[in-house]
Every structure is written in structure tokens, then in C-alpha cells.
Amino acid sequence: MSPVNAGCHVPGLLAFAALLTACAAPPGEPSNCDVSRLVELSAKRLDISRQVALAKWDSGHPVADPPGDPREAQVIAAAAQEAAARGVAPEQANAFFADQIEASKLIQIGLIAQWHRTGGAPREPRADLRTELRPTLDTLRPALIDALKLAEPYRGRADCTRCVADATAAYADAHLLPSLFAVGLDRGLARVCGD
């Protein structure tokens, strides 16, 4: 008998598995936790950060908006207003979109630093920050809010953080995300389960 199977009693294992299943979610709540749509859309938003980084590299503009620039505050305010209209708490949308913005900055900083280390940004087609990239980011907002609403039933669960971590890891593995983008995804989803 192998060391793995030594002393293994099937009825005991079945009882233990049943106990784990019963404890996975509080009574009355779904037994599964599906935040995959929120993870997918967050990753899509982060993917745009690469083009944003290229635009800022070319222009020489810093990753962070200059002091007094209202862009970030406008993005978060618009998200909170739209979230309220879609049945999502504005405070939740504020936290989520602030985290999405910080995740984008993290990606941009990491990529630009990498390009400095390697002697330059890759030669690839560029998109205009104002006329293409920002409008594309804005069009993702309603879908992200809807996905945030779908994730609402899981926010109060004890396993919410684990659920988000598992969904993020599954997405990162399936899409072979570089570690920078996996960390960015973690940053963007940091407060999905609450503060």
C-alpha cells in the first residue's frame, strides 16, 4: 500500500468531503461563486493599459495624471452615477473603479520600466489616447458595472476572497498572462469582496 493510501478509509473521506461541501457556502447562498465575467472584463481593461503605456512612452507624459487633472475623478464619478442607476452601491463602484485605475497605472509603470531596461518600447501599431483608448475604456464601464452587480451575492461570503483569487488564477493560467498582468488583475479586483 502506498503512503498516500495508508490508513485511508473511504467512508471517512466521503464524510469529510460532504462536510467541506456543506461548509463551502452559508445556508441559502449559492454553493458556487462565479466572478469570471468580472475577472474577464478587468483583464480586458488592463490589456488596454499596454496601449496607454505606449502612448505615454511616445508622448513622454507621466503615467499619473498631473495634479489638478480631473480625468480620474470624472471616471470614478461617472461610474458611481451609472452604478447607482444600475442597482450597484455607488461606494462599491467608487472603490472598484479606483482600483481599476490603480491597476492600469501599475501595468503602465511596469511596462515603461521594462522598456527603459531593454532600450525602447516595442515597434507595433499605436492607438491615440484621447480619441481611441479613453473612449474604449469608457465603453467597458457599463459591462463592468453589470459584472460587479452579478458578483454582489458573493461579497458577504466568507469564501469571497478565495473565490476571486481562484477565478483570477484560472484566467491568468488559461490566458498565459505575464506576471505583471496577473498582479495588475489582483490589484484591480482588490476590493471586490469589500474594504
Protein Blocks (a to p, Z undefined) as FASTA:
>chain_A
ZZklgopafklmmmmmmmmmmmmpcghiafbdcfklmmmmmmmmmmmmmmmmmmmmmnop
afbdcehiaklmmmmmmmmmmmmmnopafklmmmmmmmmmmmmmmmmmmmmmmmmmnopa
cddddddfklmmmmmmmmmmmmmmmmmmmmmmmmmpmklmmmmmmmmmmmmmmnopafkl
mmmmmmmmmmmnoZZ
